[in-house]
Amino acid sequence: MIQSTEQRSLKGKTLFITGASRGIGLAIATRAAADGANIVIVAKTSEPNPKLPGTIFSAAKAVEAAGGQALPLMVDIREDEAVFAAVAKAVQTFGGIDILINNASAISLTNTEATPMKRFDLMNGINARGTYLCTMACLAELKKSAKAGRNPQVLTMSPPLSMKTHWFSAHTAYSMAKYGMSMCTLGHAGEFKTYGIAVNSLWPRTAIATAAMQMIPGVDLALCRTPEILSDAAHLILTSSVFSSGNFYIDDALLVEHGVTDLDRYSVTPGTKNLIPDFFVD
């Protein structure tokens, strides 16, 4: 766990954030931008979609308004050449990459009979494979960042690993894909330690009010927390002066550990006691 309360700014750091056009990715981007960070916005949406508001260009405007510099890139992280090209463009624009945020994810809470292979491939292609690919593509730049003493990190939005049946039985394909991201954290934390690159995961205790969550039947966004709880927690991890790797942080526990006791500020409906719990938190 993070043991130091000494915090540093992300000013001048370059963050490569997948799925940054909306929701949690955008919240992390604008929080870092408020420090004066450079944000590489990596997402597929370049044209407005009435069902999923937000594009790479609207995200870029939000980042710039918050005080950062933005590079919007339309990228499908399932495509190898596109990801490596995005990394090259980021380096050309900002001189390197210090932090990778693996946020992009696909979800389908369906059982085996209701999950066609096309959907299985989509989730595993974006979640597990996409996380692995983006990490691989950024690795050379993260190594350079480490040699320059810039505290390079990989932060993946994925849950603590758990082999309990109830986290798989209702949606085996999604659980496999999401835990695939967490397995990247576990493996890469050990593999990259020698380079001085920290690799961690962050996950919410409760459901988060995002456009994607709104599309899931039966979810009442009034009983969720806002993405800002994750962006504040991510900022604590990314600005810590203590090297700590291989952790699976839970957002509210991390904030409380750092003295943030007023968690009600993150509730969509202040005063809500019966917040919807997220998946994968025992």
N, C-alpha and C positions, 0 to 999 in steps of 0.2 A: 504493500500500500504506500501511497504518498505520505511521507513523514515530515516534510518541511512545509511551513506556511509561507516561506519566502517566495514571492511570485515575480515573474518577469513578464514583460510585455512581448507581444508577437510582432511588434513594429519591425518592418523590414523583412520578416520571414515570408516565404512563399509556400502557400498551402495548395495542394492539388486535391480537390474535393469532388468525388463522384456523386451523382444525384443531387447536385447543388442548385437546381433550378427552383426548388420549392421545399417546404417542410423543414425537416431536421437539418438537411444539408445546407439549406439557405440560412437557417438560424445560426449554425456554426460559422458559416461564411461571414455573415454580417457582424457577429460578435468579434471575430478575428479582425475584420476590417476596421472596427472601431479603434483598434490599437495601431492601425496603419499598416496592416499586412497586405501582401499581394495574394489575390485569390484566383486560382485557375478553376473556372466553373465548367465542370465536365458533366454533360447530360445530353439526352437525346432530343429534348423538346426545343425546337427553334421557332415553331409557329404556335400561336395561342390555341388552347384546347378548352372548350367550355366545361368539360368534366374535370380537368386537372389544370387549374390556373397556374400560371408561371412559366416562363421560358428562360433560356440561357441569357437572353438580352434583358429581360426585366430583372433577373437576378443580378446582372452586371450593374444595372442602374442602382439597385439597392445597396450593393457593395460599395459603389463609389459614393453614394449619399452617406454611407456610414463612416467614410473616411479612408477606404482602402483603394487599391488599384485592382481592376478586374480584367481577366482574359476569358471571354465566353467561347467555349468550344463545343460544337455538336459532335458527340462521340457515342457510339454504341460500344460499351465495354466488353461485349462478346467478340468484338473484331480486333484481332491482334494488331494489324497494321495501323488501325485507327488510334489505338491506345498509345503505341510507340510514337506515332506522329504527334499526338497531343503532348506527350512528354517533351519531345524535341521542340515543339512550339513554345511550351512553357519555359524551357531553358533559354531559347532564343529571346524571349520577351523579358524574363525576369532574372536570368543568369543562373538559375538552378532551382532545386526543389528541396525544401526543408522538412515538410510535413505532408504525409499522405493520409487523407480521410476516406476510408472505404465505407461509403454510406449507401450507395446505390443498391437497391434490393427489390425483388419481385415477390409477391405474396399470393397464395391461393390456399385458403383454409379448407381444402377438400380431401375427401378420403380417396382411396385407390381407384375405386370404380368411377369416381367423378373427376379424376385427374388424368387427362389424356397425355400422351408422351410429349406432345408439343408444349404443354404447360409445364411438365416436368423438366424438359430441356431448357425452357425459358428461365425458370427459377434457379436451376443449378448452373446455367450459363452465366447469369448475372450475379447471383449471390456467391457461390463458391468459386467458380472459374474466374469470374470477373475480379473478385478480390485478389485471387492468386496472380492473375495477369497484371493488374495495376501495380501490385507490389513488386513483381518482377521487373516491370518496365521502369519503375521509379528507383529501383535499388541502387543503380550506379550513381545517381544524383544524391541519394541519401547518404551513401558512403562518402561522397565529396563533402557534404554538409557536416558529417561527423569529423572529418579531418580538419575542417575549418572551425571546429568547436561551436557549432550552431545548434546543438541539441536536437538532432533529427529524430522524428517519430513516425510511426504508423499507428493510427487509431482506427479501429474497425467497429462499426455499430452492429455488434452481435452479442448473443447471450452467453452466460457461463455454461460450460459443458455439463450435461447431465444425461445419464443413460437410463432415465426412468421411463417406463413404458408409456405413461400418460402424456408425456410430451411428444410422443410419436404417433400413437394409435389413431388420433382423429385427423391427422394431416401429415402422413409419413413423408411425402415428397417435400413439403415446405420445411419440415423439421430437418431433413437431411441437408437441404440447401442452406438453411440458416446456420446449422451447426458446422457446415463446411467452412463458413467464414470464421467461426470460432477456432476451428482446427488450424486454420492459417495462422491465427494469433498464437496458438500454443506452439506450433512448429517454428514459425519465424522468430518468435521471441528467443528461442534457444539458438537458432541458426545465426541471427544477426547480432547477438550479444557481443561477440568478438569484434564487431565493427563499431560498437557504441551507438547502435540504433535501437531505440526502445520501441517495443511493439505491444500494444494493449487493446482491450475491447471495452466498450461502454454500452450499457443497456438500461432501458427504463424499467422502474418497478411497476409503473402504471401505464395504461394506454395513453398515447400521445395524439392530440388533435391535429391531424394532418389531412390533406385532401385524399390520400390513399386510404386512411382509416375511415373516412366518411363514406367510401364506396363499399365498405363491408356491411352487409345487412345486419341490423339489430344493434349497431354501435351508437350509443348516445354520446356525442361529442361533449355535451355539458358535464359528463362524468369523467372527463379526461384531463390531463395536464397539457400545458403548452410546450412547444418545442424548445422554448427558452431554458427549461430545466436541463435539457441535454447540452445546449450550447454553453451554459454556465459551467456545467460539470466538465465538459470537454476543455474549456479554457483553463480550468484548474490543472488538468492533466498535462496539457500542452505547454504550460508556463512554469511547471515545477522545476526547481533547480536540482532536484534529486533524481538520479537515474533509477528508474523503476520499470521493469518490463515483465511481461507474461501475466499481467493482472486482468481480471474480468470485473470491472467496476460496475456498480449499480448507482444510478444517478443520485437519488436522494441520500443514500448512505454516504457517498463521497462528499456531498455538500454539507451534511451534518457534521462529518468529520472535520470539516474546515470552518465550522462555526456558523453555517447558514441554517438557522433553526426555523425561520419563517417560510415554510414550504407552501403555504396557502397562496402566496403570490403567483405560484405557477399553475394554480387551478383555473380551468376555463371558467368555472363558476365558483368564486371564492366562498369558503365555508363548507364546501362539499366534503363529506366524510366517507361516502361509499364510492370512492374512485374505482374505475374498472381496472383490475390487475392485468398486467401484461403477461404474455406467455413466457415460459422457460425460467421463471424465478421461483425457486423452491421456498 
